[in-house]
Amino acid sequence: MRQPAPDYTAAFLTTLGVLLFFGLLTVAAIWGWVGVMLGAWGFDRLACPIARRVRR
């Protein structure tokens, strides 16, 4: 008679949770960088005309 296969459900769910956490953290970090870049670009677009007026 064969032995039953070991139950790896808990290990699988733990690993899946860790991978999901790091995946979502990566997505949040990338969106954070995109937000910073868009904010910096918008500030530059706003500040350049003001700086030109001040220089005159």
N, C-alpha and C positions, 0 to 999 in steps of 0.2 A: 504494500500500500504506500502511495506517495504522500509526502508531507505537504500540507497546504502552503501556498505562496505567502510570503510575509506581507503584512499590511503596511504599505508605504503612504497611506492617505494623509496622515498628519505631516509627514516630511514634505510631501508634494504641496500641500496647502501652505505650509510655512514658506517654502521656497517661492511659490507663486506670489504670496503676499509681499515678500522682500523684493522680488523682481517688479511687481506692480508699483510698489512704493518708489523704487529708484527710477522707474520709467516715468511716473508722474512728476517726480522731482526734476528730472531732466527736461521734461516739457515745460514745467514752470520756470526753470532757469533760462531756457531758450526764449520763452515769451517775455521774461524779464529783460533780457538783453535787447530784444526787439523794442520793447517799451522805452528803454533808456535811449536807444538810438533814435527812435522817432521823437522823443522829447528833446534830445539835443539838437536834432535837425530843425524842429519847430522853433526852439529858442534862437537858433542861429538865423532862421528866416525872419524872426521878429527883431532881433538885435541889430542886424546889418543895416537896415534903413535908418534906424535910430542913430547908429554910430555915424552914418554918412551925414545926417543933419547936424550932428554935434560938431563934426570936423569943419563944416563950412563957416 
